Amino acid sequence: MMGGRGSGKTRAGAEWVRALALGRPPAAAAPLSPIALVGETSADVREVMVEGVSGLMRIHPRGERPQWLPSRRRLEWPNGAVAQAFSADDPEQLRGPQFAAAWCDEIAKWSRAEQAFDMLQFALRLGEAPRQVVTTTPRAVPMVRRLLADPRVAVTRMTTAENALNLAPRFLDTVVARYRGTRLGRQELLGELIEDRPGTLFPRDVIERGRVAAAPPLPRVVVAVDPPASAHRASDACGIVAAGRAEDGRLYVLADRTARGLRPAQWAARALALYRQLEADALVAEANQGGEMVRAVLAEADPAVPVRLVHARRGKWLRAEPVAQLYEQGKVAHVGAFPELEDEMADFAHDGLSDGRSPDRLDALVWALATLTEPATRPRVRRM
């Protein structure tokens, strides 16, 4: 069970153990015992899984409540079911005992996750169908990747917003509003596993480092368009990204209006609407797909808008490299969060995107930032 902060993971794990211990369907047709409770440390097991606000001692009615024996690290139910507490910091504790079920909490932050989890598997050998549940906020660590890659693992995802009725309104107003769409927010609030593709040109930590809430005055703003070759549902998206340049030369990504399945008139209208909204100076469009047709489509929608056509003469990787260097040098900032654009950036490696799609959002971003970094006047050759 992968979930965001406050999504109810601990309560779900505790209810699952309660159902096993009391023999209540759908978890179990008869009481299952003994049960292993494994947390990062002994203190985590006691303070979160056992005695916490959503822990096992809190969720039982008085007549069913188990007794906690701290000296023995043991819970005992009135019906005879038993659970034992273990620290993942000491995997050797799991040698010897055997269990019918286990609950592992926050496995993504266990310092010795692989060793502790492996020792637990050897101990799950009682009953007809030993089982276990893992509740965790996702992090891109080997243990989480290993579980997600295992076809025998059923994955459930939970978001913070789904448990909003049980959370303080101020938490939702401040924390959620601040981190919505960012890498940290998607991991800690949406329960998404966010990671970089090996060899990416745009590591997520570099993007995060430059994120800002607002941009300074921008003397120059451009909207870049990477038009698709066709307009059916399965065609490439039309990349539409806006960026601006401040007086000090720093660049700011302002908007991503990329969309899929648009006809030429539709993507032209979408790009021009963003142009007007931001009071941009120019609209830059890649002309490799359609050439002058691109200019004609935009001119038909609004002939007063200055359109500059650009032609891709090098591969996508070579075009993106100078822009990636700007990010590394701290010269580019994202105003707010653009999850889909940033996912595409983090997935872009030497062979393109991992799923073979065209990086349309990234292409538009590259054209916008490349245009903003060009010198004000181009060099000319004069004959003597």
Number of C-alpha atoms within 10 A of each C-alpha: 21 24 26 25 19 21 25 21 25 24 21 16 25 26 18 20 26 24 19 24 27 21 18 15 12 9 18 15 12 13 19 26 23 23 26 26 27 29 25 23 17 18 14 19 24 20 13 19 26 23 16 17 14 19 21 25 21 17 18 14 9 9 8 14 17 25 13 19 11 10 6 9 15 19 23 17 17 13 12 13 19 20 24 21 27 27 21 30 18 15 19 14 15 22 12 9 14 18 23 20 26 26 21 22 27 20 25 21 18 21 14 16 20 17 15 25 19 12 18 27 16 14 20 21 16 15 12 7 9 16 18 19 18 20 23 23 28 25 21 14 15 12 18 21 14 11 14 14 10 9 8 8 12 10 12 10 17 21 23 21 17 14 14 15 8 12 13 9 10 9 12 14 10 10 12 17 11 13 17 18 19 20 23 15 19 20 24 24 25 24 25 22 19 16 17 18 18 12 13 19 22 25 21 20 13 17 22 16 14 17 17 14 10 12 18 11 10 17 11 16 26 25 33 32 30 30 28 24 14 17 18 13 10 9 15 21 25 29 27 30 30 27 28 27 22 16 11 8 13 18 26 25 24 21 20 23 19 21 16 17 17 20 15 19 12 15 27 23 16 17 24 20 13 20 20 12 9 17 13 21 17 17 22 24 27 23 19 17 16 14 14 11 12 21 20 14 17 23 15 11 14 13 12 9 16 14 19 14 16 16 12 13 9 9 8 18 15 11 16 22 14 14 22 21 14 16 20 18 11 14 16 26 24 22 17 19 22 18 15 13 21 22 19 21 27 23 23 25 18 13 11 17 17 12 7 8 12 16 21 24 26 24 24 26 28 22 27 27 27 14 20 20 14 9 8 7 6 6 7 6 5 5 4 3
